[in-house]
Amino acid sequence: LREWQDIHRQLSQTVKLLRLPVNTVAADHRTVHSALLTGLLSHIGQKDSEKMEFTGAHSARFAVFPASQLFKKPPKWIMVAQLLETSRLWGRIAARIEPEWIEPLAPHLVKYHYSDPHWEKSQGAVMANEKVTLFGLPIVASRKINYGAIDPPLCRELFIRHGLVEGQWQTSHAFFHANLQLLAEVEAMEHKSRRRDILVD
């Protein structure tokens, strides 16, 4: 109790010193745990589906301390206030978190990995799969993003190849439809003359 009073007093003094407004309504679960998470980003863990332990930052493996309420039914994602090593690595003072809370809190620490850039006719853009990791932990396993801002030269090449040359661009521009019509006429000409070198030229 004394420890809690000391922390409360220190936080109150800091808030007054910084002239921050004090809220009058109690914060919800997400707000409180997101605030704590900003200082405990290296103490998060993802549950191993086969074992009763978690994979933490930099591939560290720890288990929830047996005295914790989360010991019997551990959640998929967790943060712990303390990592204690005895016979094994234990996570103490644990709380359930959601992985989507992490990315907005750590934009300077997360790493982005991209794969499978491809032209999507329905989007009219080059799309790719994005994976987001924090200290080696996959926060976002796979999400579809517009790849244009990440690799413009490759996107231009894919747009020309698939969108313009192969005609997979859905647009109302007159030049594009005129080009497609010209290509169709040339293909018909090739078919009639039984040649395969006119369209290439």
CYANA upper distance limits for C-alpha pairs under 8 A (distance plus 0.5 A):
  1 LEU  CA      5 GLN  CA      6.73
  2 ARG  CA      6 ASP  CA      6.63
  3 GLU  CA      7 ILE  CA      6.80
  4 TRP  CA      8 HIS  CA      6.62
  5 GLN  CA      9 ARG  CA      6.56
  6 ASP  CA     10 GLN  CA      6.64
  7 ILE  CA     11 LEU  CA      6.61
  8 HIS  CA     12 SER  CA      6.58
  9 ARG  CA     13 GLN  CA      6.69
 10 GLN  CA     14 THR  CA      6.72
 11 LEU  CA     15 VAL  CA      6.60
 12 SER  CA     16 LYS  CA      6.76
 13 GLN  CA     17 LEU  CA      6.59
 14 THR  CA     18 LEU  CA      6.65
 15 VAL  CA     19 ARG  CA      6.46
 15 VAL  CA     20 LEU  CA      5.82
 15 VAL  CA     21 PRO  CA      8.12
 15 VAL  CA     22 VAL  CA      8.23
 16 LYS  CA     20 LEU  CA      6.90
 27 ALA  CA     31 THR  CA      6.51
 27 ALA  CA     32 VAL  CA      6.80
 28 ASP  CA     32 VAL  CA      6.89
 29 HIS  CA     33 HIS  CA      6.65
 30 ARG  CA     34 SER  CA      6.30
 31 THR  CA     35 ALA  CA      6.70
 32 VAL  CA     36 LEU  CA      6.93
 33 HIS  CA     37 LEU  CA      6.39
 33 HIS  CA     95 ALA  CA      8.29
 33 HIS  CA     97 ILE  CA      7.81
 34 SER  CA     38 THR  CA      6.97
 34 SER  CA    101 TRP  CA      7.27
 34 SER  CA    105 LEU  CA      8.40
 35 ALA  CA     39 GLY  CA      8.17
 36 LEU  CA     40 LEU  CA      6.99
 37 LEU  CA     41 LEU  CA      6.27
 37 LEU  CA     79 MET  CA      7.83
 37 LEU  CA    102 ILE  CA      8.21
 37 LEU  CA    105 LEU  CA      8.49
 38 THR  CA    105 LEU  CA      6.63
 38 THR  CA    106 ALA  CA      8.04
 40 LEU  CA     44 ILE  CA      7.51
 40 LEU  CA     79 MET  CA      7.59
 40 LEU  CA     80 VAL  CA      7.93
 40 LEU  CA     81 ALA  CA      7.36
 41 LEU  CA     79 MET  CA      8.42
 41 LEU  CA    102 ILE  CA      8.31
 41 LEU  CA    106 ALA  CA      8.43
 42 SER  CA     56 GLY  CA      8.13
 42 SER  CA     57 ALA  CA      6.15
 42 SER  CA    135 PHE  CA      7.96
 43 HIS  CA     56 GLY  CA      7.29
 43 HIS  CA     57 ALA  CA      7.36
 43 HIS  CA     79 MET  CA      6.08
 43 HIS  CA     80 VAL  CA      6.08
 43 HIS  CA     81 ALA  CA      7.44
 43 HIS  CA     82 GLN  CA      7.98
 43 HIS  CA     83 LEU  CA      8.01
 44 ILE  CA     56 GLY  CA      6.24
 44 ILE  CA     57 ALA  CA      7.31
 44 ILE  CA     77 TRP  CA      7.85
 44 ILE  CA     78 ILE  CA      6.12
 44 ILE  CA     79 MET  CA      4.72
 44 ILE  CA     80 VAL  CA      6.98
 45 GLY  CA     54 PHE  CA      5.76
 45 GLY  CA     55 THR  CA      5.70
 45 GLY  CA     56 GLY  CA      4.75
 45 GLY  CA     57 ALA  CA      7.59
 45 GLY  CA     77 TRP  CA      6.28
 45 GLY  CA     78 ILE  CA      5.77
 45 GLY  CA     79 MET  CA      6.72
 45 GLY  CA    137 LEU  CA      8.49
 46 GLN  CA     54 PHE  CA      5.66
 46 GLN  CA     55 THR  CA      5.75
 46 GLN  CA     56 GLY  CA      7.04
 46 GLN  CA     76 LYS  CA      6.37
 46 GLN  CA     77 TRP  CA      5.24
 46 GLN  CA     78 ILE  CA      7.11
 46 GLN  CA    137 LEU  CA      8.09
 47 LYS  CA     51 LYS  CA      8.48
 47 LYS  CA     52 MET  CA      7.92
 47 LYS  CA     53 GLU  CA      6.54
 47 LYS  CA     54 PHE  CA      4.85
 47 LYS  CA     55 THR  CA      6.88
 47 LYS  CA     74 PRO  CA      8.17
 47 LYS  CA     75 PRO  CA      7.60
 47 LYS  CA     76 LYS  CA      5.49
 47 LYS  CA     77 TRP  CA      6.67
 47 LYS  CA     78 ILE  CA      8.42
 48 ASP  CA     52 MET  CA      7.26
 48 ASP  CA     53 GLU  CA      6.37
 48 ASP  CA     54 PHE  CA      5.99
 48 ASP  CA     55 THR  CA      7.18
 52 MET  CA     63 ALA  CA      7.26
 52 MET  CA     74 PRO  CA      8.34
 53 GLU  CA     61 ARG  CA      7.28
 53 GLU  CA     62 PHE  CA      6.16
 53 GLU  CA     63 ALA  CA      4.94
 53 GLU  CA     64 VAL  CA      7.57
 54 PHE  CA     61 ARG  CA      6.08
 54 PHE  CA     62 PHE  CA      5.85
 54 PHE  CA     63 ALA  CA      6.46
 55 THR  CA     59 SER  CA      6.31
 55 THR  CA     60 ALA  CA      6.27
 55 THR  CA     61 ARG  CA      5.20
 55 THR  CA     62 PHE  CA      7.17
 55 THR  CA    137 LEU  CA      8.31
 56 GLY  CA     60 ALA  CA      5.36
 56 GLY  CA     61 ARG  CA      6.30
 56 GLY  CA     62 PHE  CA      7.62
 56 GLY  CA    137 LEU  CA      7.61
 57 ALA  CA    134 LEU  CA      7.98
 57 ALA  CA    135 PHE  CA      5.49
 57 ALA  CA    136 GLY  CA      6.87
 57 ALA  CA    137 LEU  CA      7.04
 58 HIS  CA    135 PHE  CA      5.85
 58 HIS  CA    136 GLY  CA      6.15
 58 HIS  CA    137 LEU  CA      8.18
 59 SER  CA    136 GLY  CA      7.35
 59 SER  CA    137 LEU  CA      8.25
 61 ARG  CA     89 LEU  CA      7.51
 62 PHE  CA     83 LEU  CA      8.45
 62 PHE  CA     88 ARG  CA      7.85
 62 PHE  CA     89 LEU  CA      5.31
 62 PHE  CA     90 TRP  CA      5.78
 62 PHE  CA     91 GLY  CA      6.76
 63 ALA  CA     89 LEU  CA      7.03
 63 ALA  CA     90 TRP  CA      5.51
 63 ALA  CA     91 GLY  CA      6.40
 64 VAL  CA     68 SER  CA      7.38
 64 VAL  CA     70 LEU  CA      7.63
 64 VAL  CA     71 PHE  CA      6.07
 64 VAL  CA     74 PRO  CA      8.26
 64 VAL  CA     90 TRP  CA      6.23
 64 VAL  CA     91 GLY  CA      5.37
 64 VAL  CA     92 ARG  CA      7.00
 64 VAL  CA     94 ALA  CA      7.73
 65 PHE  CA     71 PHE  CA      7.04
 65 PHE  CA     90 TRP  CA      5.94
 65 PHE  CA     91 GLY  CA      6.09
 65 PHE  CA     92 ARG  CA      5.95
 66 PRO  CA     71 PHE  CA      6.00
 67 ALA  CA     71 PHE  CA      7.62
 68 SER  CA     92 ARG  CA      7.82
 68 SER  CA     93 ILE  CA      7.47
 68 SER  CA     94 ALA  CA      7.53
 69 GLN  CA     73 LYS  CA      8.45
 70 LEU  CA     74 PRO  CA      5.39
 70 LEU  CA     75 PRO  CA      7.81
 70 LEU  CA     94 ALA  CA      7.74
 70 LEU  CA     95 ALA  CA      8.25
 75 PRO  CA     96 ARG  CA      6.65
 76 LYS  CA     96 ARG  CA      8.45
 77 TRP  CA     96 ARG  CA      6.59
 77 TRP  CA     97 ILE  CA      6.08
 77 TRP  CA     98 GLU  CA      6.71
 77 TRP  CA     99 PRO  CA      7.28
 78 ILE  CA     94 ALA  CA      7.16
 78 ILE  CA     95 ALA  CA      6.13
 78 ILE  CA     96 ARG  CA      5.14
 78 ILE  CA     97 ILE  CA      5.82
 78 ILE  CA     98 GLU  CA      8.41
 79 MET  CA     94 ALA  CA      6.15
 79 MET  CA     95 ALA  CA      5.96
 79 MET  CA     96 ARG  CA      7.06
 79 MET  CA     97 ILE  CA      7.20
 80 VAL  CA     91 GLY  CA      6.02
 80 VAL  CA     92 ARG  CA      6.18
 80 VAL  CA     93 ILE  CA      5.96
 80 VAL  CA     94 ALA  CA      4.78
 80 VAL  CA     95 ALA  CA      6.93
 81 ALA  CA     91 GLY  CA      7.92
 81 ALA  CA     92 ARG  CA      6.63
 81 ALA  CA     93 ILE  CA      5.87
 81 ALA  CA     94 ALA  CA      7.01
 82 GLN  CA     91 GLY  CA      6.32
 82 GLN  CA     92 ARG  CA      5.64
 82 GLN  CA     93 ILE  CA      7.20
 83 LEU  CA     89 LEU  CA      7.11
 83 LEU  CA     90 TRP  CA      6.11
 83 LEU  CA     91 GLY  CA      5.19
 83 LEU  CA     92 ARG  CA      6.77
 84 LEU  CA     89 LEU  CA      6.19
 84 LEU  CA     90 TRP  CA      5.59
 84 LEU  CA     91 GLY  CA      6.87
 84 LEU  CA     92 ARG  CA      7.73
 85 GLU  CA     89 LEU  CA      4.84
 85 GLU  CA     90 TRP  CA      6.57
 86 THR  CA     90 TRP  CA      8.18
 97 ILE  CA    101 TRP  CA      8.01
 98 GLU  CA    102 ILE  CA      8.16
 99 PRO  CA    103 GLU  CA      8.25
 99 PRO  CA    139 ILE  CA      6.02
 99 PRO  CA    140 VAL  CA      8.05
100 GLU  CA    104 PRO  CA      8.45
100 GLU  CA    139 ILE  CA      7.59
100 GLU  CA    140 VAL  CA      8.14
101 TRP  CA    105 LEU  CA      7.48
102 ILE  CA    106 ALA  CA      6.78
102 ILE  CA    139 ILE  CA      7.94
103 GLU  CA    107 PRO  CA      6.50
103 GLU  CA    110 VAL  CA      7.32
103 GLU  CA    139 ILE  CA      8.00
106 ALA  CA    110 VAL  CA      6.65
109 LEU  CA    134 LEU  CA      6.98
109 LEU  CA    135 PHE  CA      8.37
110 VAL  CA    132 VAL  CA      7.03
110 VAL  CA    133 THR  CA      6.05
110 VAL  CA    134 LEU  CA      5.20
110 VAL  CA    135 PHE  CA      7.97
111 LYS  CA    132 VAL  CA      6.19
111 LYS  CA    133 THR  CA      5.77
111 LYS  CA    134 LEU  CA      6.90
112 TYR  CA    130 GLU  CA      7.16
112 TYR  CA    131 LYS  CA      6.29
112 TYR  CA    132 VAL  CA      5.29
112 TYR  CA    133 THR  CA      7.12
113 HIS  CA    130 GLU  CA      6.20
113 HIS  CA    131 LYS  CA      5.56
113 HIS  CA    132 VAL  CA      6.93
114 TYR  CA    128 ALA  CA      7.06
114 TYR  CA    129 ASN  CA      6.15
114 TYR  CA    130 GLU  CA      5.22
114 TYR  CA    131 LYS  CA      6.88
115 SER  CA    128 ALA  CA      6.44
115 SER  CA    129 ASN  CA      5.77
115 SER  CA    130 GLU  CA      7.16
116 ASP  CA    128 ALA  CA      5.89
116 ASP  CA    129 ASN  CA      6.71
117 PRO  CA    126 VAL  CA      6.95
117 PRO  CA    127 MET  CA      6.09
117 PRO  CA    128 ALA  CA      4.75
117 PRO  CA    129 ASN  CA      7.70
117 PRO  CA    147 TYR  CA      7.50
118 HIS  CA    126 VAL  CA      5.82
118 HIS  CA    127 MET  CA      6.04
118 HIS  CA    128 ALA  CA      6.83
118 HIS  CA    158 LEU  CA      7.76
119 TRP  CA    124 GLY  CA      7.92
119 TRP  CA    125 ALA  CA      6.39
119 TRP  CA    126 VAL  CA      4.84
119 TRP  CA    127 MET  CA      6.73
119 TRP  CA    158 LEU  CA      6.85
119 TRP  CA    159 PHE  CA      7.33
119 TRP  CA    162 HIS  CA      7.14
119 TRP  CA    163 GLY  CA      8.04
120 GLU  CA    124 GLY  CA      6.34
120 GLU  CA    125 ALA  CA      6.25
120 GLU  CA    126 VAL  CA      6.50
120 GLU  CA    127 MET  CA      7.01
121 LYS  CA    125 ALA  CA      7.61
121 LYS  CA    163 GLY  CA      8.10
121 LYS  CA    168 GLN  CA      6.11
121 LYS  CA    169 TRP  CA      6.50
121 LYS  CA    170 GLN  CA      7.42
122 SER  CA    170 GLN  CA      8.20
124 GLY  CA    163 GLY  CA      8.31
124 GLY  CA    169 TRP  CA      6.51
124 GLY  CA    170 GLN  CA      7.19
125 ALA  CA    146 ASN  CA      7.41
125 ALA  CA    147 TYR  CA      8.46
125 ALA  CA    148 GLY  CA      8.08
125 ALA  CA    159 PHE  CA      7.88
126 VAL  CA    146 ASN  CA      6.63
126 VAL  CA    147 TYR  CA      6.12
126 VAL  CA    148 GLY  CA      6.98
126 VAL  CA    155 CYS  CA      6.36
126 VAL  CA    158 LEU  CA      7.68
126 VAL  CA    159 PHE  CA      7.73
127 MET  CA    144 LYS  CA      7.10
127 MET  CA    145 ILE  CA      6.07
127 MET  CA    146 ASN  CA      5.14
127 MET  CA    147 TYR  CA      5.64
127 MET  CA    148 GLY  CA      8.34
128 ALA  CA    144 LYS  CA      6.20
128 ALA  CA    145 ILE  CA      6.05
128 ALA  CA    146 ASN  CA      6.99
128 ALA  CA    147 TYR  CA      6.29
129 ASN  CA    142 SER  CA      6.34
129 ASN  CA    143 ARG  CA      5.93
129 ASN  CA    144 LYS  CA      5.25
129 ASN  CA    145 ILE  CA      6.78
130 GLU  CA    140 VAL  CA      8.41
130 GLU  CA    141 ALA  CA      8.25
130 GLU  CA    142 SER  CA      5.92
130 GLU  CA    143 ARG  CA      5.74
130 GLU  CA    144 LYS  CA      6.71
130 GLU  CA    145 ILE  CA      7.11
131 LYS  CA    138 PRO  CA      7.58
131 LYS  CA    139 ILE  CA      8.32
131 LYS  CA    140 VAL  CA      6.02
131 LYS  CA    141 ALA  CA      5.71
131 LYS  CA    142 SER  CA      5.51
131 LYS  CA    143 ARG  CA      7.30
132 VAL  CA    138 PRO  CA      6.36
132 VAL  CA    139 ILE  CA      6.06
132 VAL  CA    140 VAL  CA      5.40
132 VAL  CA    141 ALA  CA      7.23
132 VAL  CA    142 SER  CA      8.33
133 THR  CA    137 LEU  CA      5.61
133 THR  CA    138 PRO  CA      4.87
133 THR  CA    139 ILE  CA      5.82
133 THR  CA    140 VAL  CA      7.42
134 LEU  CA    138 PRO  CA      7.16
134 LEU  CA    139 ILE  CA      7.21
147 TYR  CA    151 ASP  CA      6.95
147 TYR  CA    152 PRO  CA      8.26
147 TYR  CA    155 CYS  CA      7.59
148 GLY  CA    152 PRO  CA      5.77
148 GLY  CA    155 CYS  CA      6.39
151 ASP  CA    155 CYS  CA      6.79
152 PRO  CA    156 ARG  CA      6.56
153 PRO  CA    157 GLU  CA      6.83
154 LEU  CA    158 LEU  CA      6.70
155 CYS  CA    159 PHE  CA      6.47
156 ARG  CA    160 ILE  CA      6.67
157 GLU  CA    161 ARG  CA      6.64
158 LEU  CA    162 HIS  CA      6.27
158 LEU  CA    163 GLY  CA      7.82
159 PHE  CA    163 GLY  CA      5.23
159 PHE  CA    164 LEU  CA      7.03
160 ILE  CA    164 LEU  CA      5.41
160 ILE  CA    165 VAL  CA      6.59
161 ARG  CA    165 VAL  CA      5.64
161 ARG  CA    166 GLU  CA      6.91
162 HIS  CA    166 GLU  CA      5.38
162 HIS  CA    167 GLY  CA      7.07
162 HIS  CA    168 GLN  CA      6.35
162 HIS  CA    169 TRP  CA      8.23
163 GLY  CA    167 GLY  CA      5.76
163 GLY  CA    168 GLN  CA      4.97
163 GLY  CA    169 TRP  CA      4.99
164 LEU  CA    168 GLN  CA      7.27
164 LEU  CA    169 TRP  CA      7.04
164 LEU  CA    176 PHE  CA      7.96
167 GLY  CA    180 LEU  CA      7.47
171 THR  CA    176 PHE  CA      8.21
172 SER  CA    176 PHE  CA      8.32
172 SER  CA    177 HIS  CA      8.19
173 HIS  CA    177 HIS  CA      7.34
174 ALA  CA    178 ALA  CA      6.59
175 PHE  CA    179 ASN  CA      6.60
176 PHE  CA    180 LEU  CA      6.83
177 HIS  CA    181 GLN  CA      6.65
178 ALA  CA    182 LEU  CA      6.67
179 ASN  CA    183 LEU  CA      6.66
180 LEU  CA    184 ALA  CA      6.71
181 GLN  CA    185 GLU  CA      6.78
182 LEU  CA    186 VAL  CA      6.72
183 LEU  CA    187 GLU  CA      6.60
183 LEU  CA    199 LEU  CA      7.75
184 ALA  CA    188 ALA  CA      6.70
185 GLU  CA    189 MET  CA      6.68
186 VAL  CA    190 GLU  CA      6.65
186 VAL  CA    198 ILE  CA      7.48
186 VAL  CA    199 LEU  CA      6.54
187 GLU  CA    191 HIS  CA      6.67
187 GLU  CA    199 LEU  CA      7.19
188 ALA  CA    192 LYS  CA      6.75
189 MET  CA    193 SER  CA      6.67
190 GLU  CA    194 ARG  CA      6.02
190 GLU  CA    195 ARG  CA      5.45
190 GLU  CA    196 ARG  CA      6.49
190 GLU  CA    197 ASP  CA      8.28
190 GLU  CA    198 ILE  CA      7.06
190 GLU  CA    199 LEU  CA      8.11
191 HIS  CA    195 ARG  CA      7.25
196 ARG  CA    200 VAL  CA      8.29
197 ASP  CA    201 ASP  CA      7.12
